[in-house]
Amino acid sequence: MRRLMWLLALVLLAGCQSVANGRQWEETGSPVAFRLGSQIYTVADVNTEIKRAIGDGIANALAGGQTREQIEQIVVENDLRRQIFEQMIQNELLLHYARQHGIGVDPAALDETVFGRLPADADPAQALDLRSVLAREQIVFEVIARNTRADMAHARHILVPDEATAKAILAELQAGADFATLASERSRDTVSAAKGGDLGWAARGDFVAPFEEAIFSIPLNTPQIVQSEFGFHVVEVLARETQRPFDSFEQLRTRQNAGQFYQETFVPWYEELRRQAELSGELQIAAGFDPNALPIPFPETP
């Protein structure tokens, strides 16, 4: 769980705003930190993001009795400013990738989420700001899901309390009975029973060991009996895929081994995406720019 929380924290979106295409640093008075395509991100943008990411935490730490020296030590030892800068680049690269590959959001669903979070009398500008943040978040999550992979099996089952009942159901299936009908009528797993016993696509680590071993080994479309701590399952595997991408970030987030899948498949994919962006010149980090040289965002003293 701690690993998953770290993963979710890592993909929070950068709060800086993209500036106008082709803007030169002389027009703003702030040097360029990095470029991505025609977009320019300045040192001021990075400063703003560092303040957004850790400014409140620093203020709370000071209010809680920690000294500036202690906080500075934490920031330096954990390389927080560089981590924030790298996350800023990652978010922008993923959004750039999404634009190139036609990945967007469902406008109606996005509006429903926005208005569900705001009071009825919210300022329209506040709604627009929240909509922009949530749209970016959802797009980044979608790119992560599409490029995180795991071995998966699509199975359905009928859970019963004893082997005799399982054998009777198996015999009915072999005689031509409809699996979904039997599942809806007789499975003790009421959640999957409502879907005809369908468990959807499951990744390794989702189920208890005997059940998981079965869905990744038994022949396809051949119902078999499997015993687990929950009882006896009549299991049918409909399909299997190696290194299948996740359908959604929610599907990834709720997997038992989400952090492992992320590290083993998404991280190498992203590192190659970034390497290619730098090789092509699409991503350019300003020579000599060091995020650790930027000020720690201590609150201003009156």
PAPA-761607 format. One record per residue: residue in one letter; y, z, x of N, C-alpha, C in turn. Coordinates in steps of 0.1 Angstrom, whole numbers, padded with zeros to 4 digits, always signed. Example, Ala and Ser with C-alpha at 12.3 -4.5 7.8 and 13.67 -1.06 7.14 Angstrom:
<recs>
a-0057+0078+0132-0045+0078+0123-0033+0078+0132/s-0022+0071+0128-0011+0071+0137+0000+0079+0129/
</recs>
This chain:
<recs>
m-0012+0000+0008+0000+0000+0000+0012+0000+0009/r+0012+0008+0019+0024+0008+0028+0026-0006+0034/r+0015-0013+0038+0017-0026+0043+0023-0035+0033/l+0019-0034+0021+0024-0043+0010+0039-0040+0008/m+0042-0027+0008+0057-0024+0006+0065-0030+0017/w+0059-0030+0029+0066-0036+0041+0068-0051+0038/l+0057-0057+0033+0058-0071+0030+0069-0074+0020/l+0070-0067+0010+0079-0069-0001+0093-0067+0004/a+0095-0057+0013+0108-0054+0019+0112-0066+0028/l+0103-0072+0034+0105-0082+0044+0111-0095+0037/v+0107-0097+0025+0111-0109+0018+0123-0108+0009/l+0130-0096+0010+0142-0095+0002+0152-0105+0007/l+0160-0111-0002+0168-0122+0002+0181-0118+0009/a+0185-0127+0018+0198-0125+0025+0209-0126+0015/g+0219-0117+0017+0230-0117+0007+0242-0125+0011/c+0242-0132+0023+0253-0140+0026+0254-0152+0018/q+0265-0158+0016+0267-0170+0009+0268-0182+0018/s+0261-0193+0015+0262-0205+0023+0276-0210+0022/v+0281-0215+0033+0295-0220+0033+0294-0235+0031/a+0306-0241+0029+0307-0255+0026+0300-0263+0037/n+0294-0274+0033+0287-0283+0042+0296-0288+0053/g+0292-0286+0066+0299-0292+0077+0311-0284+0081/r+0313-0271+0076+0324-0263+0079+0325-0260+0094/q+0336-0261+0100+0337-0258+0114+0342-0243+0116/w+0338-0237+0127+0341-0223+0128+0356-0220+0130/e+0363-0230+0135+0378-0228+0137+0385-0226+0124/e+0379-0232+0113+0386-0230+0100+0385-0216+0094/t+0375-0208+0099+0373-0195+0093+0377-0184+0103/g+0378-0187+0116+0381-0177+0125+0369-0169+0130/s+0357-0173+0125+0345-0166+0129+0336-0177+0136/p+0330-0173+0148+0321-0183+0154+0308-0185+0146/v+0302-0196+0149+0289-0200+0143+0278-0191+0149/a+0270-0186+0140+0258-0179+0144+0246-0188+0144/f+0244-0196+0134+0234-0206+0133+0237-0217+0123/r+0231-0228+0125+0232-0239+0116+0219-0243+0110/l+0218-0247+0098+0206-0252+0092+0209-0264+0084/g+0205-0276+0089+0210-0289+0083+0225-0289+0084/s+0232-0292+0073+0246-0293+0073+0253-0279+0070/q+0245-0269+0068+0250-0256+0064+0253-0248+0077/i+0264-0241+0077+0268-0232+0088+0269-0218+0083/y+0263-0209+0092+0263-0195+0089+0270-0188+0101/t+0281-0181+0098+0290-0175+0109+0285-0161+0113/v+0292-0157+0124+0289-0143+0128+0294-0133+0117/a+0305-0137+0110+0309-0129+0099+0299-0128+0088/d+0292-0139+0085+0281-0139+0075+0270-0129+0079/v+0266-0129+0092+0256-0121+0097+0260-0106+0096/n+0273-0103+0100+0278-0090+0098+0277-0085+0084/t+0281-0094+0075+0281-0090+0061+0266-0087+0056/e+0257-0095+0061+0243-0092+0057+0238-0079+0063/i+0241-0076+0076+0237-0064+0082+0243-0052+0074/k+0255-0053+0070+0261-0042+0062+0254-0041+0048/r+0251-0052+0042+0244-0052+0029+0231-0046+0030/a+0224-0049+0041+0210-0044+0042+0209-0030+0046/i+0217-0024+0055+0216-0011+0059+0228-0002+0058/g+0239-0007+0053+0251+0000+0051+0250+0013+0043/d+0244+0011+0031+0242+0023+0022+0233+0033+0028/g+0222+0028+0035+0213+0037+0041+0219+0046+0052/i+0228+0039+0059+0235+0047+0070+0244+0057+0064/a+0251+0053+0054+0261+0063+0047+0253+0075+0042/n+0241+0072+0035+0233+0083+0030+0228+0092+0041/a+0224+0086+0052+0219+0094+0064+0230+0103+0069/l+0242+0098+0070+0253+0106+0075+0256+0117+0065/a+0255+0114+0052+0258+0125+0042+0246+0135+0042/g+0234+0131+0047+0223+0140+0048+0223+0148+0060/g+0232+0146+0069+0233+0155+0081+0230+0148+0094/q+0225+0136+0094+0222+0129+0106+0235+0125+0114/t+0235+0125+0127+0246+0122+0134+0247+0107+0137/r+0259+0102+0141+0260+0088+0144+0251+0084+0155/e+0249+0093+0165+0241+0090+0177+0226+0089+0172/q+0222+0097+0163+0208+0097+0158+0206+0084+0151/i+0215+0080+0143+0214+0067+0135+0214+0055+0144/e+0223+0056+0154+0223+0044+0163+0210+0043+0171/q+0204+0054+0174+0191+0054+0181+0181+0047+0173/i+0180+0051+0160+0171+0045+0150+0173+0030+0149/v+0185+0026+0148+0189+0011+0147+0184+0004+0159/v+0187+0009+0171+0184+0003+0183+0169+0002+0186/e+0162+0014+0184+0148+0014+0187+0140+0005+0177/n+0144+0004+0165+0137-0005+0155+0142-0019+0155/d+0152-0022+0164+0158-0036+0165+0162-0041+0151/l+0168-0032+0143+0171-0036+0129+0181-0048+0128/r+0191-0049+0136+0200-0060+0135+0194-0073+0137/r+0185-0074+0147+0178-0086+0150+0168-0089+0139/q+0161-0079+0133+0152-0081+0122+0159-0087+0110/i+0171-0082+0107+0179-0086+0096+0183-0101+0098/f+0187-0104+0110+0191-0118+0114+0180-0127+0112/e+0168-0123+0118+0156-0132+0117+0152-0134+0102/q+0153-0123+0094+0150-0124+0080+0160-0134+0073/m+0172-0133+0077+0182-0142+0071+0179-0157+0074/i+0175-0159+0086+0170-0173+0090+0158-0177+0081/q+0148-0168+0080+0136-0171+0073+0140-0175+0058/n+0148-0166+0052+0151-0169+0038+0158-0183+0036/e+0167-0186+0045+0174-0199+0044+0165-0210+0047/l+0155-0209+0056+0146-0219+0059+0136-0222+0047/l+0132-0211+0040+0124-0212+0029+0131-0219+0017/l+0143-0215+0015+0151-0222+0005+0153-0236+0008/h+0156-0239+0021+0157-0253+0025+0144-0261+0023/y+0133-0255+0026+0120-0261+0023+0118-0264+0009/a+0122-0254+0000+0120-0255-0014+0128-0267-0019/r+0141-0269-0014+0149-0280-0019+0142-0293-0015/q+0136-0294-0003+0130-0306+0002+0117-0309-0006/h+0111-0299-0011+0098-0302-0018+0099-0300-0033/g+0111-0299-0039+0113-0299-0053+0108-0286-0059/i+0109-0275-0052+0105-0262-0058+0117-0255-0064/g+0116-0252-0077+0127-0246-0083+0122-0234-0092/v+0131-0230-0102+0128-0220-0111+0128-0225-0125/d+0122-0217-0134+0123-0220-0148+0136-0215-0154/p+0146-0223-0157+0159-0218-0161+0159-0208-0173/a+0150-0212-0183+0150-0203-0195+0144-0189-0191/a+0133-0189-0183+0128-0176-0179+0137-0168-0170/l+0145-0175-0162+0155-0169-0153+0166-0162-0162/d+0171-0170-0171+0181-0164-0180+0176-0152-0188/e+0164-0153-0192+0158-0141-0200+0158-0129-0191/t+0154-0131-0178+0153-0120-0169+0167-0114-0166/v+0177-0123-0164+0191-0119-0161+0196-0111-0173/f+0195-0116-0185+0201-0109-0196+0193-0096-0200/g+0181-0096-0196+0173-0084-0198+0177-0072-0189/r+0184-0076-0178+0188-0065-0168+0202-0061-0170/l+0210-0068-0178+0224-0065-0179+0227-0060-0193/p+0237-0051-0194+0242-0047-0207+0248-0059-0215/a+0249-0058-0228+0254-0069-0236+0268-0072-0233/d+0276-0062-0229+0290-0065-0226+0293-0068-0211/a+0282-0072-0204+0284-0074-0189+0294-0086-0187/d+0301-0085-0176+0310-0095-0172+0303-0108-0169/p+0307-0120-0174+0301-0132-0171+0299-0135-0156/a+0309-0131-0148+0307-0133-0133+0296-0125-0128/q+0294-0113-0133+0282-0104-0129+0269-0111-0132/a+0269-0117-0144+0256-0124-0148+0254-0136-0139/l+0264-0143-0135+0262-0155-0126+0258-0150-0113/d+0263-0139-0108+0259-0134-0095+0245-0130-0095/l+0241-0123-0105+0227-0118-0106+0217-0130-0108/r+0222-0140-0115+0213-0152-0117+0211-0159-0104/s+0221-0160-0096+0220-0166-0083+0211-0159-0074/v+0212-0146-0073+0203-0137-0065+0189-0139-0069/l+0186-0138-0082+0173-0138-0087+0166-0152-0086/a+0175-0163-0087+0170-0176-0085+0165-0178-0070/r+0173-0173-0061+0169-0174-0047+0157-0166-0044/e+0156-0154-0050+0144-0146-0048+0132-0152-0053/q+0132-0158-0065+0121-0164-0071+0116-0176-0064/i+0126-0184-0058+0122-0196-0051+0115-0192-0038/v+0121-0182-0031+0115-0177-0018+0101-0172-0021/f+0099-0164-0031+0086-0159-0035+0076-0170-0038/e+0081-0181-0045+0072-0192-0048+0067-0199-0035/v+0076-0201-0026+0073-0208-0013+0063-0199-0006/i+0065-0186-0006+0055-0177+0001+0041-0178-0005/a+0041-0178-0018+0028-0179-0025+0021-0192-0022/r+0028-0203-0022+0022-0216-0020+0017-0218-0006/n+0022-0209+0003+0018-0211+0017+0011-0199+0022/t+0006-0191+0013-0003-0180+0017-0017-0183+0011/r-0027-0182+0018-0040-0187+0014-0051-0176+0016/a-0062-0178+0008-0074-0170+0009-0086-0177+0004/d-0098-0173+0008-0110-0178+0002-0111-0172-0012/m-0113-0180-0022-0113-0176-0036-0124-0181-0044/a-0128-0174-0054-0138-0178-0064-0133-0176-0078/h-0137-0186-0086-0133-0185-0101-0146-0182-0108/a-0146-0170-0114-0159-0165-0121-0156-0160-0134/r-0166-0158-0142-0166-0151-0155-0178-0142-0156/h-0177-0132-0164-0188-0122-0165-0189-0116-0178/i-0201-0110-0181-0203-0102-0193-0209-0089-0188/l-0202-0078-0190-0206-0065-0185-0213-0057-0196/v-0225-0053-0192-0233-0045-0202-0239-0033-0195/p-0244-0023-0202-0247-0010-0196-0261-0010-0189/d-0270-0019-0193-0284-0018-0187-0290-0031-0184/e-0300-0031-0176-0306-0044-0172-0313-0051-0183/a-0319-0044-0192-0326-0051-0204-0316-0059-0212/t-0304-0053-0214-0294-0061-0222-0289-0073-0214/a-0288-0071-0201-0283-0082-0192-0294-0094-0193/k-0307-0090-0192-0317-0100-0192-0317-0107-0206/a-0315-0100-0217-0315-0106-0230-0303-0116-0231/i-0292-0113-0226-0280-0122-0226-0283-0134-0217/l-0289-0132-0206-0292-0143-0197-0301-0153-0204/a-0311-0147-0211-0320-0156-0218-0313-0164-0229/e-0304-0158-0236-0296-0165-0246-0288-0176-0239/l-0282-0174-0228-0274-0184-0221-0283-0196-0217/q-0295-0192-0212-0304-0203-0207-0310-0211-0219/a-0309-0205-0231-0313-0212-0243-0302-0220-0249/g-0290-0219-0243-0279-0228-0248-0268-0220-0255/a-0268-0207-0255-0257-0199-0261-0244-0201-0253/d-0233-0200-0260-0219-0201-0254-0215-0189-0246/f-0212-0190-0234-0209-0179-0225-0197-0171-0231/a-0186-0179-0234-0173-0172-0238-0176-0165-0251/t-0184-0170-0260-0186-0163-0273-0194-0150-0270/l-0204-0150-0262-0212-0138-0259-0203-0128-0252/a-0194-0133-0243-0185-0123-0236-0176-0116-0245/s-0170-0124-0254-0160-0118-0264-0167-0108-0273/e-0180-0111-0276-0186-0102-0286-0193-0090-0279/r-0198-0091-0267-0207-0081-0261-0203-0075-0248/s-0193-0080-0241-0189-0075-0228-0182-0061-0230/r-0185-0052-0221-0178-0039-0221-0165-0040-0214/d-0162-0051-0207-0150-0053-0200-0140-0059-0210/t-0133-0051-0218-0125-0056-0229-0114-0066-0225/v-0109-0064-0213-0098-0072-0208-0103-0087-0206/s-0113-0088-0198-0118-0102-0196-0126-0107-0209/a-0131-0098-0217-0138-0103-0229-0129-0111-0238/a-0116-0106-0239-0106-0113-0247-0103-0127-0242/k-0107-0130-0229-0106-0144-0224-0119-0150-0222/g-0129-0147-0230-0142-0152-0228-0149-0148-0215/g-0146-0137-0210-0152-0132-0198-0145-0138-0185/d-0135-0146-0187-0129-0153-0175-0121-0143-0166/l-0124-0143-0153-0117-0134-0144-0107-0141-0136/g-0105-0154-0138-0096-0162-0130-0100-0163-0116/w-0090-0168-0108-0093-0170-0093-0092-0156-0087/a-0102-0152-0079-0102-0139-0072-0103-0142-0057/a-0096-0134-0050-0097-0135-0035-0106-0124-0030/r-0110-0126-0017-0119-0116-0011-0112-0102-0011/g-0119-0092-0015-0113-0079-0015-0109-0074-0029/d-0110-0083-0039-0106-0080-0052-0116-0071-0060/f-0129-0073-0057-0139-0066-0065-0148-0057-0056/v-0156-0049-0062-0165-0040-0055-0175-0049-0048/a-0181-0044-0037-0189-0052-0028-0201-0060-0034/p-0209-0054-0043-0220-0062-0048-0216-0074-0056/f-0205-0071-0064-0200-0082-0073-0193-0093-0064/e-0185-0089-0054-0179-0098-0046-0189-0107-0038/e-0199-0100-0032-0209-0107-0025-0216-0118-0034/a-0218-0115-0046-0224-0124-0056-0215-0136-0058/i-0202-0134-0061-0194-0145-0065-0191-0155-0054/f-0193-0150-0041-0191-0159-0030-0204-0164-0024/s-0215-0162-0032-0228-0167-0026-0237-0174-0036/i-0237-0169-0049-0246-0175-0058-0243-0189-0062/p-0252-0198-0066-0250-0212-0069-0239-0213-0081/l-0231-0223-0080-0221-0225-0091-0228-0228-0104/n-0222-0224-0115-0226-0228-0129-0240-0223-0131/t-0244-0212-0125-0258-0207-0127-0257-0192-0130/p-0256-0188-0142-0255-0173-0145-0266-0165-0139/q-0262-0154-0133-0272-0145-0127-0268-0131-0130/i-0277-0121-0128-0275-0107-0131-0271-0100-0118/v-0261-0092-0118-0256-0085-0106-0253-0071-0111/q-0258-0061-0103-0256-0047-0106-0245-0041-0097/s-0236-0034-0103-0225-0027-0096-0224-0013-0101/e-0215-0005-0096-0212+0008-0101-0208+0009-0115/f-0203-0003-0121-0198-0003-0134-0209-0006-0144/g-0221-0011-0140-0231-0015-0149-0238-0028-0144/f-0243-0036-0154-0249-0048-0151-0240-0060-0156/h-0238-0070-0147-0230-0081-0150-0238-0094-0151/v-0236-0101-0161-0241-0115-0161-0230-0124-0156/v-0231-0129-0145-0220-0136-0137-0223-0151-0136/e-0212-0158-0139-0213-0173-0136-0201-0177-0128/v-0203-0183-0117-0192-0188-0108-0189-0202-0112/l-0177-0205-0115-0173-0218-0120-0168-0227-0108/a-0162-0221-0098-0157-0228-0087-0154-0219-0075/r-0154-0225-0063-0150-0217-0051-0142-0227-0042/e-0132-0221-0036-0124-0228-0026-0121-0220-0014/t-0122-0226-0002-0118-0219+0010-0103-0222+0012/q-0096-0211+0016-0082-0212+0019-0074-0218+0008/r-0076-0213-0004-0068-0218-0016-0055-0211-0016/p-0044-0218-0019-0031-0211-0020-0030-0203-0033/f-0022-0193-0032-0020-0185-0044-0011-0192-0054/d-0014-0190-0067-0007-0197-0078+0007-0191-0080/s+0009-0179-0076+0022-0172-0078+0024-0160-0069/f+0036-0156-0067+0038-0144-0059+0032-0132-0065/e+0032-0131-0079+0026-0120-0086+0011-0119-0083/q+0005-0131-0083-0010-0131-0080-0012-0126-0065/l-0004-0130-0056-0005-0125-0042-0002-0110-0041/r+0009-0106-0048+0014-0092-0046+0003-0082-0051/t-0004-0086-0061-0014-0077-0067-0028-0077-0061/r-0030-0085-0051-0043-0086-0044-0044-0074-0034/q-0056-0069-0033-0059-0058-0025-0056-0061-0010/n-0059-0073-0006-0056-0077+0008-0044-0085+0010/a-0034-0083+0002-0022-0091+0002-0016-0092+0016/g-0014-0080+0023-0008-0080+0036-0016-0088+0046/q-0029-0087+0045-0037-0094+0055-0036-0109+0053/f-0037-0114+0040-0035-0128+0037-0022-0133+0042/y-0011-0125+0040+0002-0129+0044+0003-0131+0059/q-0002-0121+0066-0002-0121+0081-0010-0133+0087/e-0022-0135+0081-0031-0144+0087-0028-0159+0083/t-0021-0161+0072-0019-0175+0068-0004-0179+0066/f+0004-0170+0060+0018-0174+0058+0025-0173+0071/v+0024-0162+0078+0031-0160+0091+0029-0172+0100/p+0017-0177+0103+0016-0188+0112+0022-0201+0106/w+0021-0203+0093+0027-0214+0087+0042-0214+0089/y+0048-0202+0086+0063-0201+0088+0067-0203+0102/e+0059-0197+0112+0063-0199+0126+0063-0214+0130/e+0053-0221+0124+0053-0236+0127+0065-0243+0120/l+0068-0239+0108+0080-0245+0101+0092-0242+0109/r+0094-0230+0114+0106-0227+0122+0106-0235+0135/r+0094-0236+0142+0093-0243+0155+0097-0257+0153/q+0092-0264+0143+0096-0278+0140+0110-0279+0137/a+0116-0270+0129+0130-0271+0126+0139-0270+0138/e+0135-0261+0148+0143-0260+0160+0141-0272+0169/l+0128-0277+0170+0126-0289+0178+0134-0301+0173/s+0135-0303+0160+0141-0314+0154+0157-0313+0155/g+0161-0301+0158+0176-0298+0157+0181-0295+0144/e+0172-0294+0134+0176-0290+0120+0181-0276+0120/l+0175-0267+0128+0179-0254+0129+0184-0252+0143/q+0197-0247+0144+0203-0245+0157+0209-0231+0157/i+0205-0223+0166+0210-0209+0168+0221-0210+0179/a+0232-0205+0177+0243-0206+0187+0239-0200+0200/a+0241-0207+0211+0238-0203+0224+0245-0189+0227/g+0237-0180+0232+0243-0167+0236+0245-0157+0224/f+0242-0162+0212+0244-0152+0201+0234-0141+0201/d+0238-0129+0200+0229-0117+0200+0233-0108+0189/p+0224-0108+0178+0228-0099+0167+0229-0084+0171/n+0222-0080+0182+0223-0066+0186+0237-0063+0192/a+0245-0073+0194+0258-0071+0199+0268-0068+0188/l+0263-0070+0175+0272-0068+0164+0273-0053+0161/p+0284-0049+0155+0286-0034+0152+0276-0029+0142/i+0272-0017+0144+0264-0010+0134+0274-0006+0122/p+0270-0009+0110+0280-0007+0099+0281+0007+0094/f+0287+0015+0103+0291+0029+0099+0302+0028+0089/p+0302+0037+0079+0313+0037+0069+0327+0040+0076/e+0337+0033+0071+0350+0035+0077+0355+0049+0074/t+0361+0056+0084+0367+0069+0082+0381+0068+0076/p+0384+0076+0067+0398+0076+0061+0408+0079+0071/
</recs>
